[in-house]
Amino acid sequence: MTDLVTPAEPKDPGTTYFEQRSLRRGAVGWLLLASLGISYVISGDFSGWNFGLAAGGWGGLLIAFVLMGVMYCCMVFGLAEMSSSLPVAGAGYGFARRALGRLGGFATGLAILIEYTIAPAAIAVFIGGYVESLGLFGITDGWPVYFACFLVFVGIHLVGVGEALKAMFAITAVAVVALVAFAAGMIPHFDVSHLFDIAPTDAAGASAFLPHGIPGVVSALVFGIWFFLAIEGVPLAAEEADNPQRDMPRGIIVAMAVLVVTGLLVLVLAPGGAGSALVGESGSPLPDALRAVGSDGLAVFVNYAGLAGLVASFFSIVYAYSRQLFALSRAGYLPTWLSRTNARMTPTWALIVPGAIGFLLAAIVRDGDKLINIAVFGAAVSYVLLNLSHIVLRLREPDLERPYRTPGGVVTTGIGLVLAVVALVATFFVDIQAAGVTAVVFVLGLAYFVVWGNRHVVGSAPEEEFAQLAQAEAGLR
């Protein structure tokens, strides 16, 4: 029962603790939530996924897409239920806090924070690749592009959430138009034989469909995740939503449905027109695929509009990492100065600090492929814990008010849990060094919480109050 201890709120001069840590209520409706979910992920349709062709061939990446698509659908249904029941800015951390206790909550929040800090760094590298391929500003070195991305888009978020998300909506719309234009340009050139132009190796189970055999399927799982990575961030907008009980399930499910369609479009049409071998090695796969079939004019348009897709994801994940860090800091799990909000009710330091880390990683690593694997490691850890949280809450608190209920209940999230464990293991097959280093960072973060963070929890934070109320009610039964 140690979780029921409520430390005193830290004393801030002039105003109360929570007045300095307030988000703008009612700034987001279900349409903006759906747009947020799409924008989190849509960069994955423009860059990154195609490296899965090199890892597993078209058949391997198709299997990875299906398996990870099932995993995400199962998890999204679980998140839709939990976000309607527990609408707090902590989202994944808040759900796990209630289901798995403080350590489980912090572990989930930390894993999500790793994912959302690294993903913008990977996207910045891809943006740099698109800028270089267009020959803009004579840039031949990506770091000025990385710096401009973090400076401009973090700055826009500091202005205010409503303004930021409306700008993101417009950028996302441009990216969707680009995907439709790409599909229209590639359909006339589709040839099934192009999908299988990677020569089979001597790997176990190798064939024209699986040129790298079964190991290739495992390696491709990480890139299958890139089609959907970060959609779980939609519930982070809960405290800024108009009606989270109604809008959260609608927004995240609509976003997932759109992303399945757009992911299939690029997976089939890009290699189906230009060949899996060419697309699998490209830094800007959609424009390069169009150039390969002779559609140079359309390639230029998609290249420019593709920047919008990359910017949309970068823009929205900046929002996500700031809200996750805000919630963990507000509850005292991390230093509380990180959750202070400005006059526009946006968390200043929670935007700036991860942005600075992301820029440094992009400038130092400069390898989008490696950064993807690091982000996916954090994501996979959080997916295991999020699916487990839904199962525990269903079993432990069957009477919890649930405005939305997951189809299939714990069977659905049980499938998601098994596939999340498989995805986590796969990160070590793709890049054992990157996954290993990230695992060490994760363990060090847990040690920090056990030694320091757990002693400074703010018991009156919303996520803590939800959990304490549940424990108190359990004690009365």
Secondary structure, 3 states (H helix, E strand, C coil): CHHHCCCCCCCCCCCCCHHHCCCCCCCECHHHHHHHHHHHHCHHHHCCCCHHHHHHHHHHHHHHHHHHHHHHHHHHHHHHHHHHHCCCCCCHHHHHHHHHHHHHHHHHHHHHHHHHHHHHHHHHHHHHHHHHHHCHHHCCCCHHHHHHHHHHHHHHHHHCHHHHHHHHHHHHHHHHHHHHHHHHHHHHHCCHHHHHCCCCCCCCCCCCCCCCHHHHHHHHHHHHHHCCCCHHHHHHHHHHECCHHHHHHHHHHHHHHHHHHHHHHHHHHHHHHHCHHHHCCCCCHHHHHHHHCCCHHHHHHHHHHHHHHHHHHHHHHHHHHHHHHHHHHHCCCCCHHHHCECCCCCEHHHHHHHHHHHHHHHHHHCCHHHHHHHHHHHHHHHHHHHHHHHHHHHHHCCCCCCCCCCCCCHHHHHHHHHHHHHHHHHHHHHCHHHHHHHHHHHHHHHHHHHHCHHHCCCCCCHHHHHHHHHHHHHHHC
